[in-house]
């Protein structure tokens, strides 16, 4: 089992950190996925691989889209927007 941090695309998520999900497959940074968030599935993208198993229970990535990963420059822009505008991840990725 592998673990990944995922930026979720939903204004329902008001956090400032990516969420951790599990997956059996090897994923790359920027890979577009669907993940469970509360009672719905939302789009997201893998922001990083987690080196070790987290101390909490994780949900599984629901779907991996057969699309090219997002470019590193776009991921960096999203992180900069979040810091500059003091916004949540859900808001930044919604735009």
Backbone as CSV, one residue per row, in Angstrom:
resi,resn,N_x,N_y,N_z,CA_x,CA_y,CA_z,C_x,C_y,C_z
1,UNK,0.852,-1.178,0.000,0.000,0.000,0.000,0.901,1.246,0.000
2,UNK,0.547,2.201,-0.845,1.275,3.475,-0.918,0.350,4.591,-0.433
3,UNK,0.942,5.669,0.028,0.176,6.792,0.566,0.592,8.071,-0.142
4,UNK,-0.423,8.908,-0.410,-0.202,10.130,-1.184,-0.959,11.298,-0.561
5,UNK,-0.390,12.488,-0.669,-1.142,13.684,-0.306,-1.818,14.192,-1.576
6,UNK,-3.072,14.604,-1.422,-3.889,15.006,-2.569,-4.515,16.366,-2.283
7,UNK,-4.373,17.294,-3.217,-5.102,18.562,-3.166,-6.483,18.273,-3.723
8,UNK,-7.509,18.531,-2.954,-8.871,18.258,-3.407,-9.497,19.509,-4.008
9,UNK,-10.340,19.301,-4.998,-11.008,20.411,-5.697,-12.439,20.526,-5.196
10,UNK,-12.596,21.160,-4.054,-13.915,21.330,-3.467,-13.886,22.470,-2.458
11,UNK,-14.855,23.353,-2.577,-14.931,24.445,-1.597,-15.415,23.950,-0.242
12,UNK,-15.898,22.720,-0.189,-16.315,22.142,1.087,-15.104,21.879,1.984
13,UNK,-13.937,21.694,1.383,-12.726,21.481,2.167,-12.097,22.839,2.460
14,UNK,-12.037,23.190,3.711,-11.552,24.515,4.122,-10.160,24.470,4.738
15,UNK,-9.474,23.353,4.572,-8.133,23.209,5.141,-7.057,23.853,4.278
16,UNK,-5.876,23.952,4.845,-4.742,24.542,4.144,-3.671,23.524,3.791
17,UNK,-3.940,22.260,4.067,-2.974,21.208,3.776,-3.648,20.134,2.922
18,UNK,-2.879,19.487,2.063,-3.469,18.405,1.281,-3.877,17.248,2.190
19,UNK,-4.809,16.439,1.722,-5.289,15.291,2.476,-4.518,14.039,2.071
20,UNK,-4.432,13.080,2.969,-3.688,11.847,2.708,-4.644,10.720,2.343
21,UNK,-4.337,10.033,1.242,-5.130,8.908,0.757,-4.192,7.743,0.446
22,UNK,-4.767,6.555,0.340,-3.964,5.371,0.024,-4.313,4.857,-1.367
23,UNK,-3.366,4.107,-1.950,-3.574,3.524,-3.274,-2.570,2.389,-3.447
24,UNK,-2.993,1.345,-4.143,-2.098,0.223,-4.412,-1.127,0.522,-5.551
25,UNK,-1.497,1.445,-6.422,-0.682,1.747,-7.599,0.349,2.833,-7.310
26,UNK,1.387,2.841,-8.112,2.400,3.879,-8.050,1.903,5.082,-8.840
27,UNK,1.770,6.226,-8.200,1.275,7.447,-8.845,2.379,8.485,-8.896
28,UNK,2.247,9.411,-9.842,3.221,10.486,-9.967,2.626,11.790,-9.461
29,UNK,3.480,12.714,-9.118,3.039,14.038,-8.705,2.300,14.696,-9.860
30,UNK,1.132,15.259,-9.562,0.320,15.899,-10.596,-0.723,14.982,-11.199
31,UNK,-0.708,13.703,-10.844,-1.690,12.746,-11.369,-3.092,13.159,-10.932
32,UNK,-4.046,13.175,-11.854,-5.419,13.575,-11.554,-6.192,12.349,-11.069
33,UNK,-6.878,12.519,-9.938,-7.585,11.407,-9.293,-8.953,11.874,-8.800
34,UNK,-9.788,10.916,-8.444,-11.042,11.189,-7.741,-10.918,10.560,-6.361
35,UNK,-11.305,11.315,-5.333,-11.177,10.837,-3.957,-12.469,11.097,-3.193
36,UNK,-12.747,10.287,-2.177,-13.917,10.556,-1.344,-13.634,11.722,-0.395
37,UNK,-14.597,12.629,-0.295,-14.518,13.747,0.634,-15.904,13.926,1.224
38,UNK,-15.998,13.684,2.503,-17.284,13.677,3.188,-18.205,12.675,2.507
39,UNK,-19.288,13.096,1.913,-20.235,12.150,1.303,-20.231,12.166,-0.218
40,UNK,-19.188,12.706,-0.813,-19.132,12.773,-2.274,-17.728,12.470,-2.772
41,UNK,-17.625,12.222,-4.069,-16.327,12.070,-4.704,-15.975,13.379,-5.384
42,UNK,-14.733,13.808,-5.195,-14.282,15.063,-5.789,-12.992,14.820,-6.561
43,UNK,-12.727,15.708,-7.494,-11.475,15.662,-8.231,-10.348,16.184,-7.357
44,UNK,-9.178,15.731,-7.662,-7.994,16.209,-6.965,-6.771,15.831,-7.767
45,UNK,-5.604,16.215,-7.258,-4.367,15.781,-7.888,-3.346,15.466,-6.816
46,UNK,-2.500,14.511,-7.136,-1.476,14.058,-6.205,-0.426,15.150,-6.064
47,UNK,-0.176,15.560,-4.822,0.839,16.587,-4.609,2.175,15.993,-4.179
48,UNK,2.140,14.815,-3.549,3.388,14.166,-3.131,3.104,12.751,-2.652
49,UNK,4.152,11.943,-2.639,4.070,10.618,-2.039,4.481,10.749,-0.575
50,UNK,3.842,9.973,0.286,4.177,9.971,1.711,5.124,8.800,1.947
51,UNK,6.228,9.066,2.643,7.270,8.060,2.809,6.845,6.870,3.666
52,UNK,6.060,7.113,4.694,5.684,6.019,5.585,4.185,6.045,5.852
53,UNK,3.699,4.958,6.415,2.279,4.838,6.720,1.892,5.878,7.769
54,UNK,0.816,6.650,7.525,0.386,7.642,8.517,-0.153,6.959,9.775
55,UNK,-0.221,7.703,10.859,-0.688,7.176,12.142,-2.208,7.146,12.221
56,UNK,-2.893,7.517,11.151,-4.352,7.552,11.135,-4.865,6.711,9.968
57,UNK,-6.141,6.389,10.002,-6.758,5.598,8.942,-6.965,6.480,7.710
58,UNK,-6.626,5.947,6.549,-6.791,6.709,5.308,-7.851,6.054,4.434
59,UNK,-8.484,6.866,3.612,-9.413,6.358,2.605,-8.626,6.097,1.328
60,UNK,-9.178,5.241,0.487,-8.518,4.894,-0.772,-8.879,5.884,-1.872
61,UNK,-7.950,6.088,-2.773,-8.226,6.874,-3.971,-9.248,6.095,-4.783
62,UNK,-10.343,6.746,-5.162,-11.457,6.062,-5.823,-11.198,5.793,-7.304
63,UNK,-10.561,6.741,-7.980,-10.360,6.605,-9.422,-9.092,7.332,-9.832
64,UNK,-8.372,6.737,-10.758,-7.175,7.355,-11.325,-7.468,7.613,-12.795
65,UNK,-7.450,8.861,-13.184,-7.768,9.218,-14.560,-6.567,8.971,-15.468
66,UNK,-6.853,8.474,-16.645,-5.815,8.191,-17.629,-5.506,9.468,-18.407
67,UNK,-4.946,10.424,-17.706,-4.583,11.726,-18.279,-3.139,12.026,-17.908
68,UNK,-2.468,12.858,-18.693,-1.110,13.234,-18.300,-1.136,14.015,-16.992
69,UNK,-0.115,13.872,-16.161,-0.080,14.619,-14.903,0.023,16.119,-15.146
70,UNK,-0.456,16.900,-14.186,-0.337,18.354,-14.281,1.135,18.744,-14.221
71,UNK,1.549,19.755,-14.986,2.951,20.178,-14.981,3.357,20.741,-13.615
72,UNK,4.629,20.581,-13.288,5.159,21.059,-12.009,4.937,22.566,-11.842
73,UNK,5.013,23.339,-12.925,4.826,24.788,-12.843,3.406,25.130,-12.381
74,UNK,2.431,24.358,-12.810,1.049,24.594,-12.407,0.848,24.278,-10.929
75,UNK,1.500,23.229,-10.447,1.422,22.888,-9.023,2.074,23.981,-8.177
76,UNK,3.190,24.492,-8.646,3.871,25.576,-7.930,3.019,26.839,-7.918
77,UNK,2.348,27.140,-9.020,1.467,28.300,-9.088,0.326,28.163,-8.085
78,UNK,-0.279,26.986,-7.992,-1.355,26.761,-7.024,-0.888,26.974,-5.594
79,UNK,0.301,26.476,-5.266,0.846,26.661,-3.918,1.111,28.139,-3.646
80,UNK,1.623,28.847,-4.652,1.879,30.278,-4.478,0.568,31.043,-4.281
81,UNK,-0.457,30.727,-5.082,-1.761,31.394,-4.945,-2.336,31.188,-3.544
82,UNK,-2.204,29.987,-3.039,-2.736,29.706,-1.712,-2.027,30.557,-0.652
83,UNK,-0.713,30.672,-0.739,0.038,31.480,0.239,-0.239,32.972,0.059
84,UNK,-0.203,33.452,-1.180,-0.340,34.881,-1.450,-1.708,35.410,-1.037
85,UNK,-2.763,34.668,-1.344,-4.122,35.125,-1.042,-4.663,34.573,0.267
86,UNK,-3.839,33.865,1.024,-4.250,33.280,2.308,-5.588,32.559,2.155
87,UNK,-5.626,31.668,1.188,-6.858,30.971,0.843,-6.717,29.479,1.131
88,UNK,-7.844,28.788,1.123,-7.823,27.344,1.329,-7.501,26.634,0.024
89,UNK,-7.076,25.391,0.137,-6.787,24.587,-1.053,-8.036,24.426,-1.905
90,UNK,-9.169,24.162,-1.262,-10.418,23.969,-1.997,-10.784,25.172,-2.847
91,UNK,-10.561,26.374,-2.342,-10.861,27.592,-3.094,-9.886,27.796,-4.247
92,UNK,-8.624,27.577,-4.012,-7.605,27.768,-5.057,-7.838,26.800,-6.210
93,UNK,-8.136,25.559,-5.920,-8.309,24.574,-6.980,-9.655,24.674,-7.674
94,UNK,-10.594,25.379,-7.086,-11.922,25.565,-7.684,-11.869,26.545,-8.847
95,UNK,-10.951,27.460,-8.841,-10.900,28.531,-9.844,-10.430,28.060,-11.157
